[in-house]
Amino acid sequence: MPRMTVLTAQARMTWMDEVRGTAILLLLLWHASAVPDFFGMPMPEFIRSANAFFLPFRMPTLMLLSGMLLARSMRKPLPRYLAGKLAMVVWPYLVWALIAKLTFLEQPGLPWWHWRAWYATSYLWFLFFIAVYFAAAPLLRRLPAWAPVVLATATGALLPADSMEQRMAYFAIFFFAGHWLAMHPETIQRFARPRTVALLTIPAVGFGAASVLFPEQLQFLIWGAPLSIAGSLVLIGIYSAGSRSSAPRRCLEFLGRSSLIFYVSHFPAMALISFSPLGDSSAILLASVNLFVSLLVGTLLSRWKTTQPICWLFQPPERATSAAESLVALLLPTRSHASREDAAPPRGTAEMGDHPRVSE
């Protein structure tokens, strides 16, 4: 059996990026056909079925990985932590929500100044949700790592089904489960064993097959969360124990390292293509062009992400972040300005590596 490298910082970063890149690629494949379908271009049934199979694993995996980044972020003083989340999560959410409204997003009856127009809007709901989770995390810091998972499960079971708030509770299960896993890396080691991966694959594949038959009924179901986590753990086990020499895995790593950029930029590009004369072409051609253009746009933006003004699409100027940190420090009670040592996890626990861009 290959030796697990989860405790090595660089290896940790690599496999997390590869898993995240796989989830992002599945998301792009889904939206490449779902966006035209949403705007009136029907897609072949086999494409719908393939997308439905991965439905329980795409966004839950991204949520799980986001939660794995929480522990290290929480070591920062609270003003820096909150200012960082404003810069790296709230800022791109607001910028790309505005871009969405300028390109394709119309919400009849909701003027731009109405708060509902900015509430978990369109495809950007993921950023909105993790902003809420990161904001809630300091309030839950003194609880055992498993407690927020239980709280999210109970809340999701009580809220009205298919409401936005119920979905927020549902995905909180994955976010805080990821945090728990990051605090217990030895558990990831056990899940990466070939026999364990094989055992987890059985319920994961079964749940994916059931989602093909009942996609709407099985979506956002609280009891299905452990089965979705099983699929995520299969990916984690495969990438954390396998060889890293192949070109496809390097491509997935690149996608994972630039996941925020690909996530926020792909949907407007696909919407504009679907509105163009290409929207009248064949469904397969349109989906293929959507996928190619979204990958191209994301790659170009990733290459230029440090160049002004491109960088401001994803994070504010440093002076704005520093000003936000100072303002937060003034608004918070003095006793909440915990030092790094006070904010660190309990002694004896380990952490996952932080991730550039997305987590700072």
Beta strands, then each sheet from edge to edge (+ up, - down):
end
